[in-house]
């Protein structure tokens, strides 16, 4: 089986965030870093070249595939902010209804800019995602 391609890199989170080209995306990335750090109390680490992750968990699927992945995090991408709640958003409809303007992927929430969403609701969503993840897999601080 193939290994997970997205792994901790050891690169400096602050260097990555300060190098984000778009000024709004950079400011939003720095604010998200503050939000995730305050909420989790965990040290951020880079996962791959573009994802800022907090905590991690080890998973084993019924297929036998297993690996480690970030517990929560974000990426200030060119097109939008990608916010990761693992293992997904399936049970968070009530929170998402109050969040503000966003689009969803399987485990990724896409936001154009932080001004489009309610920060308090985002914090609630991150906390709910971590709690849900902890009922499925053991979450470890980083």
C-alpha positions in Angstrom: 0.0 0.0 0.0 1.1 3.5 -0.7 2.3 5.7 2.1 0.4 9.0 2.9 2.1 11.7 0.8 1.2 14.5 3.2 3.6 14.2 6.2 5.2 16.6 8.6 8.1 18.3 7.0 9.9 20.2 9.8 9.7 23.5 7.8 9.0 26.6 9.8 5.3 27.6 9.9 6.1 31.3 10.4 8.3 31.3 7.3 5.6 29.7 5.2 2.8 32.1 6.4 5.0 35.2 6.0 5.8 34.1 2.4 2.1 33.9 1.3 2.0 36.3 -1.6 -1.5 37.7 -1.4 -1.8 40.2 1.5 -5.3 39.3 2.5 -4.6 35.6 2.3 -1.4 36.1 4.3 -3.2 38.1 7.0 -6.0 35.5 7.1 -3.4 32.7 7.4 -1.7 34.5 10.3 -5.1 35.0 12.0 -6.0 31.3 11.5 -2.7 30.3 13.0 -3.6 32.3 16.1 -7.1 30.8 16.3 -5.9 27.2 15.9 -3.0 27.7 18.3 -5.3 29.3 21.0 -8.0 26.7 20.5 -5.9 23.6 20.5 -2.9 24.7 22.6 -0.8 22.6 20.3 2.4 23.5 18.4 1.7 24.0 14.6 3.7 22.0 12.1 3.9 22.0 8.3 2.3 19.0 6.6 3.7 18.9 3.1 4.6 22.2 1.6 1.3 24.1 2.2 -0.7 22.7 5.1 -0.4 24.1 8.7 -1.5 21.3 11.0 -2.2 21.0 14.7 -2.2 17.6 16.5 -2.2 14.3 14.7 -3.9 10.9 14.8 -3.1 7.4 13.6 -5.8 5.7 11.5 -6.4 2.2 10.3 -9.1 1.6 7.8 -11.0 -1.6 7.2 -9.0 -2.1 4.0 -5.8 -2.3 6.2 -4.5 1.0 5.0 -3.0 3.0 7.9 -1.1 6.1 8.6 -0.8 9.4 10.4 -2.4 12.7 9.6 -3.0 16.1 11.0 -5.9 16.4 13.4 -7.0 19.8 12.2 -5.4 22.7 10.3 -5.6 25.0 7.3 -3.9 26.2 4.1 -3.9 29.7 2.7 -4.1 28.7 -0.9 -4.2 31.0 -3.9 -7.9 30.4 -4.6 -9.2 30.3 -1.0 -8.5 29.3 2.5 -8.8 25.6 3.0 -9.7 24.5 6.6 -9.4 20.9 7.6 -11.6 19.2 10.1 -10.9 15.4 10.2 -12.4 13.1 9.3 -15.0 15.3 7.7 -18.0 17.6 8.2 -20.8 15.1 7.9 -22.4 15.7 11.3 -21.9 19.5 11.6 -24.8 20.9 9.5 -26.1 23.0 12.4 -22.8 24.7 12.9 -22.1 25.1 9.2 -25.5 26.8 8.7 -24.3 29.6 11.1 -20.7 29.8 9.7 -21.2 32.2 6.8 -20.1 32.0 3.2 -18.2 28.7 2.5 -18.0 25.7 0.2 -17.3 22.1 1.3 -15.2 19.2 0.3 -15.0 15.9 2.0 -12.7 16.9 4.9 -12.0 20.5 3.7 -13.9 23.7 4.1 -13.3 26.4 1.5 -13.5 30.0 2.6 -12.7 33.0 0.3 -11.7 35.2 3.2 -12.1 35.2 7.0 -14.3 38.3 6.8 -17.0 36.1 5.1 -17.4 33.8 8.2 -18.2 34.1 11.9 -15.0 33.5 13.8 -16.8 32.3 16.9 -18.7 29.7 14.8 -15.4 28.7 13.2 -13.9 28.1 16.7 -17.0 26.0 17.6 -16.6 24.0 14.4 -12.9 23.3 15.0 -13.6 22.2 18.6 -16.5 19.9 17.4 -14.3 18.4 14.8 -11.6 17.6 17.2 -14.0 16.1 19.7 -15.6 13.9 17.0 -12.1 12.8 15.7 -11.2 11.9 19.3 -14.1 9.5 19.4 -12.8 7.7 16.3 -9.1 7.8 16.6 -6.6 8.7 19.3 -5.6 12.4 18.8 -2.2 13.4 20.0 -0.9 16.9 20.7 2.0 18.3 18.6 
